[in-house]
Each structure stands twice: as C-alpha cells, then as structure tokens.
Amino acid sequence: MGSIVLLDLMGGVALLLWGLHMVQSGILRAFGPNLRLLMAKALGNRLAAFAAGLGLTALLQSSTATGLITSSFAAEGLVGLVPALAIMLGANVGTTLIVQVLSFNISAAAPALFIIGLVAFRTGPRTRVKDIGRVAIGLGLMLLALHILLGTLAPAENAPGMRVFMNAITGDPVLCILIGALVTWAVHSSVATVLLIMSLAYAHFVTPFAALALVLGANLGSAINPVFEGAKRDNPANYRLPVGNLLNRVVGVLLVAPFLGPIADLFQSWQPDLAKMTAGFHIAFNLATAALSIGLLNGVAAFLIRLLPERQQAVDPARPRYLDESALETPSLALADAARETLRMGDMVESMLREVMTAIMTNDRALVDQVTRMDNSVDGLDEAIKLYVTKLTRGSLDEREGHRAMEIISFAINLEHIGDIVDKNLSELATKKIKRRFQFSPEGAAELLDFHRRTLESLRIAFGVFMSGDVNEAQKLLAEKAALRNAELAATERHLDRLREGRPETIETTSLHLDVLRDLKRIHSHICSVAYPVLDAAGQLEDAHTTDQAVVIDPPPNAHPSAR
C-alpha cells in the first residue's frame, strides 16, 4: 500500500513539473521576443526592473528562466548589476503569484483548460494561438496534478507509519530547510515544491511550523541552481548575479528562521486553511526580503564586484559572442542570436576580402598572414553556428522557424566557402605576386579593383537580405550577379587586347589577373545564394532564374578559354 501511495505521489509531482514546463515554454514561444524587449526597456531604475522581473516571472513561472535572460543581458553589457539584482528580487516575488492562485480549489477548471488548449493547439491558425493552447494545457495539467496529490495524500493521513515518518523528518526546522532546499534543487522549481508542501500541509502530514520551514528551504533551493548551472565558469564576474540572489535568500532565511514558531502561530490564526497559510507565508517572505534588500543593492553590488572581479581575458575572435544556450528553449530568440553571430562571421569575411585585395595590390605579406588567421576564426564560428542551430532543430519548430534555421545554416556555410576562397586562392595569388615582384598594368589594376568593389557592395546587400528578407533587394542581388558575369567577360576581353598589344606587365600577370577575376566571381556566386530562399518564399524564384539567364551575353569568339 505504501509503495502505491509513493508511486502516485511521484506521478503527481512529475505531472506538476511537466505542466509547469508547458506553461513556461508556451509563454516563451508566444511572447519571447516581446518579453525580452520589455525587459530591455524596463532597466532604467531598480523599481522598474523589479516590476519587470515580477511580471515576467509571473508569466513564465520560473525565476530561473528570468535569471538566464537577465544574465545574458549582463554578459552582453546591456544591463548593470544593480538593475539585474532588482530584476531577480522581482522574479522571486513573481514565482509566488501562481502559488497564490492555485491555493484556491479551482481543480474543476482543468477539463475546460484541456478543451480550450487542445482546440487552440490543433486548429489554431497562427503559431501564437497554438502556443497559448500549450499554456492552457499546461495549466490544466498543474490543476490535475494538485488534485491527484490531494487525493493521494488524503487516505494516507490516518496511516500511523506515514505520520511517524513525516514527524521524524520534519521535526527539526534546520532539517526542514535543508529538505526543502534539496527537493527544490532536484526538481528545479520552487513553485512545484511549494505546491507539494501546500498539499502536505492541507492533508496534515506536516505541522504548520514544518510547512513554513520547508517553504524557507524551497526559496533557498531555487537560488542554488543558477549558481552552478547558469554562470559561465571562465569568468568570476559571471557569478555576480546568481551569487547576489543566493545571498539575498540566505540572509532572508537566517533572519526569519529563529522566529518561525511565533510566525506560524500568527499565520495560522489569520488563515486556518493550512494550504492557503503556506501560500501566504511564501509571498510574505519574498515581499519582505525584497523590501529589505532593494534599498541596499548598491552596497551589495559593490561587495560582489570586489568578491568576484572581472577576469581580463585575451579576446578570441573564433569564440561565439551571441550564441546563448539558455535561449534554445525559445526558438525565436535562439534564431535571432544565431543570425546575429552569422552577421559577425560575415563581418570577418568582409574584412578578409578587403585585406586580401589590399595585399594583392600593395604586396603586403603581413596582410596575407592576417587573412589566414581570420579564416581560422571564420571556420570556428561556422562550426559553432551549425552546432547551435542543430541543437535548436532537435526541438519542435514550426514551419517558419524551420525555414529560418536552414537559411542561417546555408548562409553560414556560404560565408565559410567565401573565406576558404579568400584564404586558399586569393591569398596564394597574393603570395605568388609578392615573391615574383609582379605589377599589374594601371588598366588591369583598375578593372580588378572595380570588380572587387562591386563584390563588396553585393556582400553588404546580402547582409541586408539575410536579416530582412527584402524581396526587392534579393532581386537586385541576382540582377547584379548577371551584370557582374558580363563585366567579367568584358574585363577578360580587355585584358586579351592588352596581351595582343604586347604590354610587358600584362604578359607577366595574365594568369594572376584572370585567376583573381575567376575567384571574385566564385565569391559573388556564394554571396548571391542568400537571395534564393527569399525569392522562393515569395514565389518569384523562376522569374529570377529567367532574368539571370537572359542578361548573360555570350563571350566574344576570340575570348580566352577561361571566359567561355
């Protein structure tokens, strides 16, 4: 009998955790970018930051999720430590609101939530409607889980063995605090732990005194996870926010624990319903610690800065800056981060393309070496971006998000190919020219520089197409592809004319000249690849192919074979 009760209890807790997960993921999927933008705008002062943290966490039902978003802001230098700590104070209060709602007997609403959620999820015309359906189903699961917990615990209330066991493990307040912290650390949710404590208190498995001690432990445990899991270990400064939040909880527990007896008597006289009493103490504790701490944040921040100084690190350009692992739970945010990192990779490729042409024209060997180092960084970023987006695609993405993920990977791959052409081909041509001390003719140099300029302009247009999906700019890019192909043929013909004239500098650089033109055209083809998904989505890909082919001019009959 006891094993069946334990199994039912574990099943109820698991259902509660899954419902919380569905609520959190649904809210993040539906409103993730808007919530992040709201937080960014609410960081002007600590009170606004406190309100933003409270509101966001009340929606997400996870102070950990709020902490991860805030930590990413702090890591990027977008928020100071004081407003970040204020956000976490608000987050601690925000987690109590759903507990307050669920302290009332509203389990009868679960079937209605299931029906509404299922209809929205299965028939919703837009992704956001489906995500709201996910939230409704999650709330229904939470209510059902509480009903199961109460139904499981009620018959076992009179079992003498169970009562002796619970009294033994909850008789000491310090042990209660430790148990509450350990359970919350294990399940990663103070909401789930407090709801379980409410169920135990309602079924009289724990005394009011023990219930409040367990709530203190739950609040303490929720601050432990971010210290070990949220911070990046390579820099002590990244621990400032989670450690500050943990210190706030520790101080609150130490101030309240000695007075738990009178506090329990006071709350029980105010609210005889032990479940509601537990929920009331939970919100009172967090409001009190927030009120006590919010005026002291400057001193706390100064202490944390001294305790955890910034580590000066050598900047590694191959290391991703924007690929936030915590954003993987929110596809829209993760895709934005991946696109941002891909643009950073594109900036490196653009620099490589500029510098290799400067090296070719000025015979600068140092620039050739620099281009090689930059290509290694580009390769590293390409691998990081592909791995990050692949992790994202393992989850459930809608059709639009799936297309965007493939666009990001495709553009990153093409940028990496451009980097390889610059490093393996153009850099070698620059080295060859430097060793042999060749010089282009003035006309030949002007042609190459103009071709290079147009390639760079197309690369900048490609960046805009990649971020905005502008159909007109995509069409412009493919039109330039056809025009540049004709420009290559014309430049080749002029080069052959100079060869026929017997110009010495043209004769000695003819192979270099034609190879540079060829490689720049290959680079331009990779650049234009970003236009095809945009035009395909707009239903204009066939027209673009027709235009691309129609503009091409046949090469002159006496053109060099490479131009045919």
GUTOR-100772 format. One line per field, with one value per residue (C-alpha): residue number from 0; z, x negated, y. Coordinates in nm, 3 decimals, m for minus. Last residue first. Layout:
k: c(NUM;...)
w: c(Z;...)
u: c(X;...)
v: c(Y;...)
***
This chain:
k: c(563;562;561;560;559;558;557;556;555;554;553;552;551;550;549;548;547;546;545;544;543;542;541;540;539;538;537;536;535;534;533;532;531;530;529;528;527;526;525;524;523;522;521;520;519;518;517;516;515;514;513;512;511;510;509;508;507;506;505;504;503;502;501;500;499;498;497;496;495;494;493;492;491;490;489;488;487;486;485;484;483;482;481;480;479;478;477;476;475;474;473;472;471;470;469;468;467;466;465;464;463;462;461;460;459;458;457;456;455;454;453;452;451;450;449;448;447;446;445;444;443;442;441;440;439;438;437;436;435;434;433;432;431;430;429;428;427;426;425;424;423;422;421;420;419;418;417;416;415;414;413;412;411;410;409;408;407;406;405;404;403;402;401;400;399;398;397;396;395;394;393;392;391;390;389;388;387;386;385;384;383;382;381;380;379;378;377;376;375;374;373;372;371;370;369;368;367;366;365;364;363;362;361;360;359;358;357;356;355;354;353;352;351;350;349;348;347;346;345;344;343;342;341;340;339;338;337;336;335;334;333;332;331;330;329;328;327;326;325;324;323;322;321;320;319;318;317;316;315;314;313;312;311;310;309;308;307;306;305;304;303;302;301;300;299;298;297;296;295;294;293;292;291;290;289;288;287;286;285;284;283;282;281;280;279;278;277;276;275;274;273;272;271;270;269;268;267;266;265;264;263;262;261;260;259;258;257;256;255;254;253;252;251;250;249;248;247;246;245;244;243;242;241;240;239;238;237;236;235;234;233;232;231;230;229;228;227;226;225;224;223;222;221;220;219;218;217;216;215;214;213;212;211;210;209;208;207;206;205;204;203;202;201;200;199;198;197;196;195;194;193;192;191;190;189;188;187;186;185;184;183;182;181;180;179;178;177;176;175;174;173;172;171;170;169;168;167;166;165;164;163;162;161;160;159;158;157;156;155;154;153;152;151;150;149;148;147;146;145;144;143;142;141;140;139;138;137;136;135;134;133;132;131;130;129;128;127;126;125;124;123;122;121;120;119;118;117;116;115;114;113;112;111;110;109;108;107;106;105;104;103;102;101;100;99;98;97;96;95;94;93;92;91;90;89;88;87;86;85;84;83;82;81;80;79;78;77;76;75;74;73;72;71;70;69;68;67;66;65;64;63;62;61;60;59;58;57;56;55;54;53;52;51;50;49;48;47;46;45;44;43;42;41;40;39;38;37;36;35;34;33;32;31;30;29;28;27;26;25;24;23;22;21;20;19;18;17;16;15;14;13;12;11;10;9;8;7;6;5;4;3;2;1;0)
w: c(m7.214;m7.017;m6.915;m7.281;m7.352;m7.581;m7.959;m8.023;m7.788;m7.479;m7.500;m7.304;m6.991;m6.919;m7.008;m6.769;m6.456;m6.568;m6.620;m6.286;m6.107;m6.270;m6.151;m5.795;m5.764;m5.539;m5.242;m5.036;m5.335;m5.371;m5.011;m5.028;m5.348;m5.235;m4.982;m5.260;m5.412;m5.188;m5.293;m5.658;m5.577;m5.426;m5.744;m5.948;m5.724;m5.776;m6.156;m6.170;m5.945;m6.164;m6.483;m6.345;m6.191;m6.515;m6.721;m6.476;m6.679;m7.014;m6.879;m6.723;m7.058;m7.280;m7.608;m7.776;m7.813;m7.437;m7.387;m7.603;m7.400;m7.083;m7.250;m7.338;m6.981;m6.842;m7.076;m6.975;m6.607;m6.651;m6.815;m6.509;m6.292;m6.466;m6.414;m6.043;m6.013;m6.126;m5.864;m5.588;m5.706;m5.695;m5.335;m5.254;m5.394;m5.199;m4.861;m4.628;m4.356;m4.195;m4.482;m4.742;m4.551;m4.522;m4.894;m4.980;m4.790;m4.983;m5.310;m5.232;m5.158;m5.495;m5.673;m5.512;m5.610;m5.975;m5.963;m5.801;m6.061;m6.351;m6.206;m6.157;m6.519;m6.651;m6.443;m6.555;m6.277;m6.101;m6.035;m5.766;m5.813;m5.443;m5.385;m5.684;m5.571;m5.216;m5.344;m5.561;m5.259;m5.059;m5.338;m5.356;m5.019;m4.791;m5.000;m5.145;m4.797;m4.651;m4.929;m4.851;m4.482;m4.586;m4.795;m4.499;m4.268;m4.527;m4.553;m4.175;m4.125;m4.408;m4.268;m3.928;m4.094;m4.281;m3.959;m3.778;m4.049;m4.048;m3.670;m3.458;m3.205;m3.056;m3.224;m3.456;m3.178;m3.122;m3.496;m3.482;m3.214;m3.389;m3.721;m3.553;m3.361;m3.671;m3.877;m3.594;m3.582;m3.960;m3.956;m3.682;m3.886;m4.185;m3.975;m3.908;m4.280;m4.362;m4.111;m4.277;m4.615;m4.454;m4.329;m4.684;m4.820;m5.199;m5.235;m5.484;m5.380;m5.008;m5.045;m5.224;m4.940;m4.685;m4.821;m4.866;m4.520;m4.366;m4.542;m4.417;m4.062;m4.094;m4.224;m3.912;m3.707;m3.928;m3.854;m3.481;m3.510;m3.713;m3.444;m3.169;m3.361;m3.419;m3.046;m2.955;m3.193;m3.090;m2.715;m2.518;m2.706;m2.549;m2.246;m2.475;m2.579;m2.909;m2.915;m2.862;m3.034;m2.989;m3.306;m3.236;m2.911;m2.697;m2.438;m2.100;m1.814;m1.534;m1.382;m1.004;m0.794;m0.428;m0.505;m0.764;m0.533;m0.248;m0.475;m0.598;m0.244;m0.147;m0.444;m0.383;m0.029;m0.095;m0.273;0.001;0.284;0.058;m0.150;0.162;0.294;m0.036;m0.066;0.286;0.253;m0.076;0.073;0.402;0.219;0.015;0.335;0.501;0.193;0.222;0.601;0.591;0.938;0.797;1.040;1.348;1.145;1.020;1.372;1.519;1.233;1.278;1.652;1.588;1.280;1.470;1.456;1.084;0.966;0.973;0.860;0.577;0.450;0.465;0.271;0.007;m0.059;m0.065;m0.329;m0.548;m0.520;m0.604;m0.914;m1.028;m0.951;m1.098;m1.444;m1.284;m1.197;m1.571;m1.734;m1.541;m1.744;m1.497;m1.522;m1.397;m1.065;m0.930;m1.119;m0.934;m0.579;m0.578;m0.606;m0.312;m0.069;m0.152;m0.117;0.216;0.353;0.233;0.422;0.739;0.685;0.643;0.949;1.174;1.025;1.108;0.831;0.705;0.789;0.444;0.375;0.496;0.262;m0.032;0.046;0.067;m0.281;m0.415;m0.253;m0.423;m0.766;m0.747;m0.619;m0.942;m1.046;m0.936;m0.758;m0.627;m0.499;m0.320;m0.164;m0.048;0.112;0.280;0.412;0.548;0.711;0.868;1.016;1.146;1.322;1.347;0.974;0.910;1.219;1.202;0.843;0.933;1.235;1.023;0.750;0.997;1.165;0.840;0.911;0.655;0.389;0.253;0.197;0.048;m0.284;m0.348;m0.256;m0.490;m0.772;m0.747;m0.746;m1.059;m1.232;m1.160;m1.298;m1.603;m1.676;m1.651;m1.901;m2.140;m2.129;m2.193;m2.493;m2.633;m2.598;m2.808;m3.075;m3.089;m3.122;m3.414;m3.614;m3.748;m3.425;m3.501;m3.301;m3.032;m2.987;m2.972;m2.734;m2.505;m2.480;m2.409;m2.157;m1.984;m1.952;m1.805;m1.551;m1.425;m1.163;m0.998;m0.879;m0.504;m0.405;m0.325;m0.702;m0.742;m0.461;m0.594;m0.934;m0.768;m0.563;m0.856;m0.926;m0.583;m0.652;m1.003;m0.864;m0.646;m0.951;m1.156;m0.878;m0.892;m1.266;m1.202;m0.965;m1.179;m1.489;m1.801;m2.170;m2.115;m2.322;m2.015;m1.818;m2.084;m2.095;m1.715;m1.728;m1.970;m1.752;m1.434;m1.587;m1.682;m1.330;m1.173;m1.342;m1.362;m1.707;m1.673;m1.306;m1.381;m1.647;m1.431;m1.121;m1.313;m1.496;m1.172;m1.004;m1.309;m1.296;m0.925;m0.986;m1.248;m1.627;m1.689;m1.808;m2.180;m2.203;m2.004;m2.246;m2.541;m2.384;m2.320;m2.679;m2.819;m2.604;m2.644;m2.795;m2.770;m2.422;m2.295;m2.434;m2.298;m1.947;m1.938;m2.085;m1.834;m1.542;m1.663;m1.689;m1.332;m1.199;m1.387;m1.237;m0.888;m0.934;m1.061;m0.762;m0.525;m0.706;m0.679;m0.309;m0.244;m0.434;m0.238;0.090;0.000)
u: c(m3.386;m3.599;m3.856;m3.908;m4.034;m3.798;m3.833;m3.471;m3.342;m3.165;m2.787;m2.600;m2.408;m2.103;m1.854;m1.992;m1.951;m1.614;m1.481;m1.626;m1.465;m1.129;m1.151;m1.235;m0.949;m0.710;m0.780;m0.925;m1.141;m1.259;m1.379;m1.529;m1.721;m1.865;m2.116;m2.292;m2.402;m2.710;m2.822;m2.804;m2.997;m3.279;m3.302;m3.315;m3.593;m3.782;m3.757;m3.862;m4.162;m4.255;m4.236;m4.471;m4.716;m4.750;m4.800;m5.046;m5.372;m5.208;m5.012;m5.323;m5.508;m5.229;m5.244;m4.948;m4.785;m4.810;m4.644;m4.353;m4.338;m4.293;m4.016;m3.838;m3.874;m3.730;m3.431;m3.370;m3.397;m3.159;m2.909;m2.921;m2.893;m2.571;m2.420;m2.508;m2.396;m2.049;m2.062;m2.136;m1.873;m1.612;m1.712;m1.695;m1.341;m1.238;m1.354;m1.416;m1.522;m1.828;m1.968;m1.865;m2.051;m2.366;m2.339;m2.334;m2.663;m2.809;m2.688;m2.876;m3.189;m3.164;m3.115;m3.431;m3.629;m3.526;m3.626;m3.959;m4.026;m3.949;m4.164;m4.456;m4.429;m4.420;m4.722;m4.911;m4.954;m5.288;m5.485;m5.751;m5.787;m5.752;m5.483;m5.273;m5.288;m5.192;m4.896;m4.784;m4.811;m4.597;m4.338;m4.311;m4.327;m4.247;m3.998;m3.837;m3.820;m3.656;m3.399;m3.326;m3.277;m3.035;m2.845;m2.821;m2.699;m2.437;m2.308;m2.299;m2.106;m1.863;m1.804;m1.711;m1.482;m1.297;m1.247;m1.124;m0.863;m0.748;m0.709;m0.994;m0.976;m1.316;m1.612;m1.622;m1.771;m2.065;m2.133;m2.122;m2.393;m2.612;m2.591;m2.674;m2.970;m3.116;m3.089;m3.237;m3.545;m3.592;m3.565;m3.828;m4.067;m3.997;m4.098;m4.440;m4.492;m4.388;m4.643;m4.922;m4.831;m4.816;m5.172;m5.292;m5.188;m5.245;m5.041;m4.775;m4.746;m4.769;m4.498;m4.284;m4.342;m4.255;m3.913;m3.802;m3.927;m3.743;m3.421;m3.468;m3.509;m3.193;m3.010;m3.104;m2.954;m2.645;m2.631;m2.650;m2.350;m2.158;m2.228;m2.109;m1.790;m1.733;m1.777;m1.530;m1.261;m1.329;m1.278;m1.415;m1.742;m1.776;m1.964;m2.246;m2.317;m2.504;m2.587;m2.961;m3.097;m3.471;m3.677;m3.769;m3.941;m3.982;m4.251;m4.090;m4.088;m3.895;m3.634;m3.643;m3.418;m3.439;m3.512;m3.233;m3.002;m3.061;m2.994;m2.672;m2.556;m2.628;m2.432;m2.153;m2.078;m1.747;m1.604;m1.709;m1.460;m1.158;m1.259;m1.314;m0.970;m0.793;m0.958;m0.863;m0.508;m0.458;m0.557;m0.379;m0.051;m0.098;m0.156;0.149;0.358;0.262;0.304;0.661;0.682;0.567;0.504;0.465;0.244;0.032;m0.031;m0.105;m0.349;m0.520;m0.554;m0.728;m0.928;m1.109;m1.464;m1.419;m1.321;m1.651;m1.865;m1.623;m1.623;m2.002;m2.036;m1.783;m1.957;m2.295;m2.162;m2.044;m2.384;m2.555;m2.334;m2.412;m2.784;m2.871;m2.954;m3.221;m3.420;m3.491;m3.550;m3.274;m2.984;m2.701;m2.358;m2.420;m2.603;m2.494;m2.163;m2.061;m2.120;m1.867;m1.565;m1.697;m1.678;m1.317;m1.228;m1.413;m1.212;m0.896;m1.004;m1.039;m0.689;m0.544;m0.733;m0.573;m0.228;m0.274;m0.333;m0.117;0.194;0.350;0.356;m0.005;m0.122;0.065;m0.077;m0.426;m0.374;m0.264;m0.574;m0.799;m0.639;m0.670;m1.030;m1.122;m1.448;m1.322;m1.645;m1.735;m1.382;m1.396;m1.734;m1.627;m1.309;m1.500;m1.765;m1.502;m1.315;m1.638;m1.704;m1.346;m1.377;m1.062;m1.015;m1.196;m1.067;m0.716;m0.685;m0.795;m0.564;m0.270;m0.345;m0.362;m0.036;0.168;0.451;0.341;0.282;0.635;0.594;0.243;0.330;0.640;0.453;0.166;0.400;0.599;0.271;0.160;0.493;0.451;0.096;0.207;0.479;0.226;0.003;0.296;0.379;0.016;m0.007;0.310;0.137;m0.144;0.101;0.252;m0.098;m0.179;0.119;0.434;0.502;0.676;0.480;0.326;0.624;0.874;0.648;0.592;0.958;1.055;0.776;0.849;1.216;1.122;0.885;1.134;1.273;0.928;1.002;0.966;0.777;0.405;0.355;0.389;0.146;m0.105;m0.074;m0.171;m0.465;m0.705;m0.673;m0.807;m1.140;m1.144;m1.101;m1.408;m1.584;m1.503;m1.642;m1.969;m1.988;m1.909;m2.211;m2.448;m2.420;m2.231;m2.324;m2.688;m2.649;m2.705;m2.450;m2.182;m2.255;m2.232;m1.891;m1.758;m1.902;m1.759;m1.412;m1.425;m1.545;m1.266;m1.029;m0.653;m0.693;m0.407;m0.460;m0.833;m0.794;m0.572;m0.792;m1.116;m0.970;m0.836;m1.177;m1.346;m1.105;m1.184;m1.558;m1.583;m1.618;m1.606;m1.247;m1.317;m1.537;m1.280;m1.004;m1.225;m1.288;m0.917;m0.835;m1.094;m0.960;m0.584;m0.440;m0.739;m0.834;m0.475;m0.435;m0.771;m0.688;m0.333;m0.443;m0.729;m0.498;m0.260;m0.551;m0.656;m0.303;m0.273;m0.603;m0.484;m0.158;m0.344;m0.579;m0.281;m0.104;m0.423;m0.459;m0.095;m0.142;m0.459;m0.279;0.000)
v: c(3.086;3.331;3.071;2.986;3.344;3.534;3.530;3.433;3.705;3.571;3.527;3.789;3.689;3.903;3.632;3.371;3.579;3.712;3.360;3.242;3.539;3.469;3.107;3.219;3.464;3.271;3.498;3.210;3.114;3.474;3.481;3.131;3.229;3.562;3.426;3.234;3.566;3.584;3.236;3.342;3.660;3.457;3.250;3.573;3.704;3.377;3.398;3.762;3.689;3.390;3.601;3.866;3.619;3.421;3.737;3.892;3.854;3.936;4.231;4.388;4.350;4.500;4.302;4.473;4.131;4.092;4.431;4.314;3.995;4.201;4.400;4.073;3.943;4.265;4.236;3.875;3.964;4.256;4.020;3.795;4.104;4.205;3.859;3.861;4.223;4.118;3.842;4.094;4.341;4.066;3.992;4.364;4.379;4.067;4.202;3.905;4.149;3.990;3.784;4.041;4.312;4.101;4.017;4.390;4.427;4.135;4.286;4.606;4.402;4.227;4.561;4.696;4.383;4.418;4.786;4.699;4.430;4.664;4.945;4.706;4.589;4.946;5.051;4.739;4.487;4.455;4.137;4.112;3.735;3.656;3.921;3.808;3.444;3.541;3.746;3.454;3.227;3.470;3.479;3.102;2.924;3.217;3.416;3.105;2.950;3.261;3.257;2.892;2.984;3.258;3.004;2.767;3.046;3.145;2.788;2.738;3.061;2.986;2.635;2.778;3.033;2.759;2.562;2.873;2.934;2.572;2.549;2.420;2.137;2.061;1.893;2.194;2.409;2.176;2.189;2.569;2.572;2.313;2.499;2.830;2.687;2.517;2.834;3.038;2.817;2.827;3.208;3.224;3.010;3.235;3.536;3.385;3.326;3.683;3.814;3.619;3.773;4.116;4.078;3.996;4.337;4.333;4.656;4.544;4.182;4.264;4.532;4.274;4.029;4.296;4.380;4.019;3.924;4.219;4.114;3.758;3.887;4.100;3.793;3.597;3.879;3.856;3.483;3.556;3.789;3.531;3.268;3.505;3.585;3.213;3.147;3.421;3.292;2.932;2.992;2.695;2.741;3.087;2.949;2.835;3.196;3.204;3.576;3.605;3.296;3.229;3.243;3.606;3.504;3.814;3.761;3.757;4.003;3.839;4.067;4.066;3.840;3.948;4.313;4.331;4.137;4.385;4.682;4.521;4.454;4.815;4.948;4.696;4.809;4.984;4.681;4.440;4.490;4.539;4.236;4.024;4.123;4.059;3.719;3.612;3.743;3.556;3.221;3.291;3.340;3.021;2.821;2.977;2.899;2.531;2.535;2.669;2.830;3.167;3.456;3.236;3.004;3.295;3.425;3.081;3.004;3.342;3.282;2.948;3.056;3.331;3.191;3.103;3.455;3.646;3.350;3.266;3.625;3.649;3.322;3.432;3.765;3.592;3.348;3.638;3.802;3.472;3.434;3.793;3.802;3.462;3.597;3.816;3.502;3.444;3.105;2.932;3.063;3.113;2.950;2.597;2.607;2.943;2.930;2.609;2.739;3.024;2.792;2.591;2.884;2.961;2.593;2.576;2.868;2.693;2.376;2.583;2.724;2.374;2.248;2.512;2.450;2.080;1.829;1.541;1.741;1.676;2.052;2.079;1.802;1.957;2.301;2.149;1.999;2.338;2.491;2.235;2.280;2.657;2.634;2.458;2.290;1.944;1.844;2.191;2.233;1.897;1.978;2.324;2.192;1.909;2.151;2.389;2.102;1.970;2.314;2.328;1.987;1.778;1.741;1.412;1.233;1.378;1.260;0.906;0.885;1.005;0.753;0.467;0.569;0.572;0.817;1.073;0.808;0.837;1.216;1.209;1.051;1.261;1.578;1.490;1.385;1.711;1.906;1.720;1.792;2.164;2.158;1.960;2.214;2.496;2.315;2.256;2.628;2.722;2.486;2.644;2.981;2.832;2.719;3.068;3.216;2.984;3.103;2.941;2.747;2.418;2.159;2.380;2.610;2.322;2.125;2.422;2.512;2.150;2.096;2.428;2.336;1.997;2.164;2.427;2.189;2.197;2.550;2.491;2.805;2.783;2.762;3.138;3.216;2.963;3.129;3.458;3.329;3.293;3.665;3.761;3.590;3.736;4.085;4.040;3.893;4.202;4.421;4.223;4.293;4.662;4.678;4.466;4.683;4.582;4.566;4.461;4.144;3.925;4.131;4.085;3.711;3.700;3.870;3.609;3.331;3.486;3.514;3.145;3.055;3.265;3.026;3.062;3.217;3.465;3.555;3.555;3.823;4.041;4.025;4.078;4.376;4.524;4.492;4.648;4.941;4.981;4.945;5.214;5.239;4.865;4.846;4.887;4.576;4.379;4.472;4.374;4.033;3.989;4.086;3.843;3.555;3.619;3.302;3.070;3.193;3.170;2.819;2.702;2.825;2.687;2.354;2.321;2.397;2.126;1.885;1.963;1.908;1.579;1.462;1.564;1.372;1.066;1.076;1.087;0.804;0.594;0.675;0.583;0.257;0.179;0.240;0.000)
***
